[in-house]
């Protein structure tokens, strides 16, 4: 089993090369081993292009060795025709005898069917090697398919005395708490997720752009919650730099559980991940409802003395990082930290 773990870890490493470019597909890595040597590797690079297994098989110079090899894949080989043919059919056609799979694919069109077909073809299938790590790799994909909602990331910056905004300000723009390097990291994060959401007051008070202008990457879908159409049409979120969706009273009943309704709305629109980058009220509403997976909290080297207090949250600290004088905490929601 330890040997299997070694190669599945390599699959996970390979899969990460596709981060941010495989949606709506998961990230997948694949390794082919013959007599203790890796003879082929591949990963899924982009939706609509060949899957990891196809790329790994193609990379094997001596195709006759496949009949004596073991193929390792971080996620169950697909069994359906999408934009590409089923990978389990290719494995069967190449007569690869041994298949080691990290975890089952939660997507309804696969969900164990690929493994069943491989076994029916007489293949030796080993399942569940580093299962939790393989699910963690695709936590957005697993959350979306198993919980019927996007993976929800909360993000804010607070001062050393616990405020996220001053009591008053002179201009309709953000008051920066963190340094330029931390802000660039936020723009990178935006490029990695499908959507970013703010509330009405943040859109009015800060007039944010919510783009990736300080990072080379795609802009996320901008979502703003605006119950009464109060946001001026000349605000940045309505420019042509990125797409914007407004969630109004037509989509949400503002008398009921707003985070759950937002999550349902995003799920219906095939959004697998969202950053909640709103003000205190929006973020605290998600915290209080338990509707969050990860929180990314910057603590900047500034004080306001008075102002808008930062959200109150409890969770497990996964990591701490120092960015010059800023500190970044990553928290996870223990109640949601199960992807199966």
DONUFI-246141 format. One record per residue (C-alpha): x negated, y, z negated. Coordinates in steps of 0.5 Angstrom, whole numbers, padded with zeros to 4 digits, always signed. Example, Ala and Ser with C-alpha at 12.3 -4.5 7.8 and 13.67 -1.06 7.14 Angstrom:
BEGIN
-0025-0009-0016/-0027-0002-0014/
//
This chain:
BEGIN
+0000+0000+0000/-0006+0005-0002/-0008+0004+0006/-0001+0006+0008/-0001+0012+0004/-0008+0014+0007/-0005+0014+0014/+0002+0017+0012/-0002+0023+0009/-0006+0024+0015/+0001+0024+0019/+0003+0029+0014/-0003+0033+0016/-0001+0033+0023/+0006+0034+0022/+0004+0041+0019/+0001+0043+0026/+0009+0044+0028/+0011+0049+0023/+0015+0054+0025/+0016+0051+0032/+0020+0045+0032/+0027+0047+0030/+0032+0044+0030/+0028+0038+0030/+0024+0036+0024/+0016+0036+0023/+0013+0029+0025/+0006+0026+0025/+0004+0020+0028/-0002+0015+0027/-0004+0009+0031/-0009+0004+0027/-0012-0002+0030/-0017-0006+0026/-0018-0001+0021/-0019+0005+0026/-0015+0011+0028/-0014+0010+0036/-0009+0015+0037/-0005+0021+0034/+0000+0026+0035/+0005+0031+0032/+0012+0034+0035/+0010+0041+0037/+0016+0044+0040/+0023+0042+0040/+0025+0039+0047/+0018+0037+0048/+0015+0030+0047/+0016+0027+0039/+0010+0025+0035/+0010+0018+0037/+0010+0019+0044/+0004+0024+0044/+0000+0019+0039/+0002+0013+0044/+0000+0017+0050/-0007+0019+0046/-0009+0012+0046/-0014+0010+0051/-0014+0003+0052/-0006+0001+0052/-0007-0006+0051/-0009-0005+0044/-0002-0003+0042/+0000-0010+0042/-0005-0011+0036/-0004-0004+0032/+0000-0001+0027/+0004+0005+0028/+0005+0010+0022/+0010+0016+0022/+0012+0021+0017/+0019+0020+0019/+0024+0015+0022/+0023+0014+0029/+0029+0017+0033/+0034+0012+0036/+0039+0017+0040/+0038+0020+0047/+0037+0028+0045/+0033+0032+0050/+0028+0026+0050/+0029+0019+0050/+0029+0015+0043/+0022+0013+0040/+0024+0007+0037/+0025+0004+0045/+0018+0006+0047/+0015+0003+0041/+0019-0004+0043/+0017-0003+0050/+0010-0002+0048/+0010-0008+0044/+0007-0005+0037/+0008-0010+0032/+0008-0006+0026/+0011+0000+0024/+0010+0004+0017/+0015+0010+0016/+0015+0015+0011/+0022+0016+0010/+0029+0015+0013/+0031+0021+0018/+0038+0024+0014/+0040+0026+0021/+0047+0023+0022/+0045+0020+0029/+0039+0017+0027/+0040+0015+0019/+0037+0008+0019/+0039+0006+0026/+0032+0007+0029/+0029+0002+0023/+0035-0003+0024/+0033-0003+0032/+0026-0004+0031/+0027-0010+0026/+0032-0013+0031/+0027-0013+0036/+0023-0017+0031/+0018-0012+0029/+0015-0011+0022/+0017-0005+0019/+0015-0002+0012/+0019+0004+0009/+0018+0009+0004/+0011+0010+0004/+0010+0017+0000/+0017+0018+0001/+0018+0024-0003/+0012+0028+0000/+0015+0026+0007/+0022+0029+0005/+0018+0035+0002/+0015+0037+0008/+0021+0037+0012/+0025+0040+0006/+0029+0045+0010/+0031+0039+0015/+0033+0035+0009/+0037+0040+0005/+0041+0042+0011/+0043+0035+0013/+0044+0032+0006/+0047+0038+0002/+0050+0042+0008/+0047+0048+0007/+0040+0052+0009/+0034+0052+0005/+0035+0058+0000/+0029+0062-0002/+0029+0068-0006/+0024+0073-0006/+0023+0080-0009/+0017+0084-0012/+0017+0087-0019/+0013+0092-0023/+0009+0090-0029/+0015+0093-0034/+0020+0089-0030/+0023+0093-0025/+0025+0092-0018/+0026+0099-0016/+0026+0106-0019/+0031+0110-0022/+0031+0115-0017/+0028+0116-0010/+0027+0122-0005/+0027+0118+0001/+0032+0112+0005/+0026+0107+0005/+0023+0102+0000/+0018+0104-0005/+0013+0099-0005/+0011+0095-0011/+0006+0091-0008/-0001+0092-0004/-0001+0091+0004/-0004+0084+0004/+0002+0082+0000/+0007+0085+0005/+0003+0082+0010/+0004+0075+0007/+0012+0077+0007/+0012+0078+0014/+0009+0071+0015/+0014+0068+0011/+0019+0071+0015/+0016+0068+0022/+0017+0062+0018/+0024+0062+0017/+0030+0062+0021/+0034+0068+0017/+0033+0073+0012/+0039+0076+0008/+0040+0083+0004/+0046+0086+0001/+0050+0092+0003/+0046+0097-0002/+0039+0095+0000/+0041+0096+0007/+0043+0103+0005/+0038+0105+0000/+0032+0102+0004/+0034+0102+0011/+0029+0096+0012/+0027+0093+0019/+0027+0086+0016/+0022+0084+0022/+0015+0081+0023/+0012+0087+0025/+0005+0086+0021/+0005+0079+0023/+0004+0075+0030/+0011+0071+0030/+0018+0071+0031/+0023+0075+0028/+0028+0072+0024/+0036+0073+0025/+0038+0079+0020/+0044+0078+0016/+0047+0083+0012/+0053+0082+0007/+0057+0088+0008/+0065+0088+0006/+0067+0095+0008/+0063+0097+0014/+0059+0102+0010/+0052+0101+0013/+0051+0107+0018/+0050+0104+0025/+0044+0108+0026/+0040+0104+0021/+0034+0099+0023/+0038+0093+0022/+0042+0095+0028/+0036+0096+0033/+0034+0091+0038/+0028+0089+0035/+0032+0082+0032/+0039+0080+0032/+0043+0082+0027/+0049+0078+0024/+0054+0082+0019/+0058+0078+0014/+0064+0082+0012/+0071+0081+0009/+0073+0077+0016/+0068+0071+0014/+0068+0072+0006/+0073+0072+0001/+0069+0077-0004/+0073+0075-0010/+0070+0068-0010/+0064+0064-0010/+0060+0069-0005/+0053+0065-0005/+0057+0058-0003/+0061+0062+0002/+0055+0065+0005/+0051+0058+0005/+0057+0055+0009/+0057+0060+0014/+0050+0059+0015/+0051+0052+0016/+0056+0052+0021/+0052+0057+0025/+0046+0051+0024/+0041+0056+0020/+0037+0051+0016/+0033+0056+0012/+0034+0063+0009/+0030+0068+0005/+0034+0072+0001/+0031+0079+0000/+0036+0083-0002/+0037+0088-0009/+0038+0085-0016/+0045+0084-0015/+0045+0080-0009/+0039+0076-0012/+0042+0075-0019/+0049+0072-0016/+0045+0067-0012/+0041+0065-0019/+0047+0065-0023/+0051+0060-0018/+0045+0056-0018/+0045+0056-0010/+0037+0057-0009/+0031+0052-0008/+0025+0057-0009/+0023+0063-0011/+0017+0067-0009/+0016+0073-0014/+0011+0078-0014/+0008+0082-0020/+0005+0089-0017/+0000+0093-0021/+0005+0099-0022/+0010+0101-0028/+0017+0105-0027/+0019+0106-0034/+0026+0107-0032/+0030+0104-0026/+0033+0097-0024/+0031+0091-0028/+0029+0085-0024/+0033+0079-0023/+0033+0074-0029/+0031+0067-0027/+0029+0060-0030/+0025+0055-0026/+0019+0051-0026/+0013+0055-0024/+0010+0051-0018/+0004+0056-0017/+0000+0062-0018/-0004+0066-0014/-0007+0073-0014/-0008+0078-0008/-0012+0083-0011/-0008+0086-0016/-0002+0083-0015/+0000+0076-0018/+0005+0071-0014/+0009+0066-0017/+0013+0061-0014/+0018+0057-0017/+0023+0051-0016/+0030+0050-0018/+0030+0044-0022/+0037+0042-0021/+0036+0042-0013/+0029+0039-0013/+0032+0033-0010/+0032+0032-0002/+0036+0025-0002/
//
